[in-house]
Amino acid sequence: KLVGDMTVGGDKLELRNFETQVGDLLQASGDASVAMGDKPSAEGKVRVQGSNLRALVELATGATQANVPASSFDLTTTLSGKDQIELKDLRFALANLLTVAGNVTVVPPVGSSALKADASLSLSASNLQALAKSAGQTMQLPAQPMTGKVVAKVRDGRYDLPTLSLVIADVATVD
């Protein structure tokens, strides 16, 4: 089901006052205009919610995804940017297991240029052991909460993490 005004042409996608639904697996809504190609840009606000991330990924890929949590999720962001695509005030929540918040900037590849991306994200997990278990991991991890900050840069196929800081309450700190 898709409701709203949609324009697709060339490298541009416009969704105005849209609302779409894939059963109870996915509901998305907002206003968005995204241009790719030589002059990438974006503007608008988008919200995506779902009842089961694993089932949605399995539907999209046509394959079993045991390492994807079968949890509900909620994603919101404000799109902006000229000559790049910015996801501002990005917030992704995976049930009560994980929250990721921050900003991401992407310059899509054009011609022979490579993808460029910058991300500055904060992470919060209420129970590290429960999060790992939801992703099909059987290793023993602490049940304490985890918080963290990640700054990542992608340039010419190279990934840099100038900032990686994780704190598992009363257990460990990684900088």
C-alpha positions in Angstrom: 0.0 0.0 0.0 1.4 3.4 -1.0 -0.5 6.7 -0.4 0.8 10.1 -1.5 2.4 11.9 -4.4 5.4 10.2 -5.9 7.7 11.4 -8.7 10.6 9.2 -10.0 12.8 10.3 -12.8 16.4 10.1 -13.7 18.4 10.5 -10.5 15.6 12.1 -8.5 13.0 10.7 -6.2 10.3 12.8 -4.6 7.8 11.5 -2.1 5.3 14.1 -0.9 3.0 13.3 2.1 3.7 9.6 1.6 2.6 6.7 3.7 3.4 3.2 2.8 2.8 -0.1 4.5 3.9 -3.7 4.1 1.5 -5.6 6.3 2.6 -5.0 9.9 6.3 -5.5 8.9 6.8 -1.9 7.7 5.2 1.4 7.9 6.9 4.5 6.5 5.7 8.1 6.2 7.0 11.6 5.6 8.0 14.0 2.8 11.3 13.5 1.0 13.1 14.6 -2.1 16.4 12.9 -2.9 18.6 13.6 -5.9 21.6 11.4 -6.8 24.0 11.8 -9.7 26.3 14.8 -10.3 24.5 17.0 -7.8 23.2 15.0 -4.9 20.9 16.7 -2.5 18.1 15.9 -0.1 15.4 17.5 2.0 12.5 16.3 4.1 11.6 14.1 7.0 11.1 10.4 7.1 9.9 7.9 9.7 10.1 4.1 9.3 8.7 1.6 11.8 8.4 -2.1 11.8 7.3 -5.0 13.9 10.0 -7.5 13.0 13.3 -6.5 11.5 14.4 -10.1 10.7 11.2 -10.9 8.8 11.5 -7.7 6.8 15.2 -8.4 5.9 14.3 -12.0 5.0 11.4 -10.7 2.8 13.8 -8.3 1.0 16.7 -10.7 0.6 14.8 -14.0 0.1 17.1 -15.7 2.5 17.1 -16.7 6.2 18.8 -14.0 8.3 19.4 -15.6 11.8 21.8 -12.9 12.8 19.2 -10.1 12.4 17.2 -9.4 15.5 13.4 -10.3 15.2 12.6 -7.1 17.1 10.5 -4.1 16.4 12.3 -1.0 15.2 11.8 2.8 14.7 13.9 5.1 12.5 13.5 8.8 12.1 15.6 11.4 10.3 15.6 14.8 8.7 17.1 14.9 5.2 19.1 17.8 4.0 22.2 18.8 2.0 23.4 20.3 -1.2 26.0 18.4 -3.1 25.6 15.7 -0.5 22.9 13.8 1.4 22.7 14.5 5.1 20.8 12.4 7.6 20.4 14.8 10.5 19.0 14.0 13.9 19.1 10.3 12.8 17.6 8.0 15.5 17.3 4.3 15.2 15.8 2.2 18.0 15.7 -1.6 18.0 13.0 -2.4 20.5 14.4 -1.7 24.0 17.7 -3.3 23.0 19.6 -0.6 21.1 19.5 3.0 20.3 21.7 4.7 17.7 21.5 8.5 17.2 23.5 11.1 15.4 24.3 12.5 11.9 25.4 10.9 8.7 26.6 12.6 5.5 27.0 10.7 2.2 28.4 11.8 -1.1 27.3 9.1 -3.6 29.8 7.9 -6.2 29.6 9.6 -9.5 31.5 8.3 -12.5 34.9 7.2 -11.3 34.6 8.9 -7.9 34.2 6.7 -4.9 31.6 6.9 -2.1 32.4 9.4 0.6 30.6 9.2 4.0 31.0 10.7 7.5 29.1 9.5 10.5 29.0 10.7 14.1 26.8 8.4 16.2 26.1 7.7 19.8 25.1 4.1 20.9 23.2 2.8 23.8 22.3 -0.7 24.7 20.3 -1.5 27.8 21.7 -5.1 28.1 24.6 -6.1 26.0 24.0 -9.8 26.5 20.3 -9.5 25.4 21.4 -7.5 22.3 23.9 -10.2 21.3 21.4 -13.0 21.9 18.8 -11.2 19.7 21.4 -11.2 16.9 22.0 -15.0 17.2 25.2 -14.7 19.1 25.8 -17.4 21.7 29.0 -15.9 23.3 28.8 -14.9 26.9 28.7 -11.1 27.2 27.9 -9.0 30.2 24.3 -8.2 30.9 25.2 -4.6 31.9 24.2 -1.6 29.7 26.6 -0.3 27.1 27.1 3.3 25.8 29.4 4.5 23.1 30.4 7.0 20.5 31.6 6.3 17.0 33.0 8.7 14.4 33.5 7.0 11.1 34.9 8.2 7.7 34.8 6.4 4.4 37.2 7.7 1.7 38.3 5.9 -1.5 37.2 2.5 -0.1 39.1 3.1 3.1 37.3 3.1 6.5 38.7 5.2 9.3 37.4 5.3 12.9 39.0 8.4 14.4 36.7 8.0 17.5 35.6 4.7 19.0 34.6 4.8 22.6 32.6 2.1 24.4 31.7 1.8 28.0 30.1 -1.4 29.5 28.9 -0.4 32.9 31.2 -1.7 35.7 33.0 -4.0 33.3 35.1 -2.2 30.7 36.0 0.9 28.8 37.4 0.9 25.3 38.8 4.0 23.7 
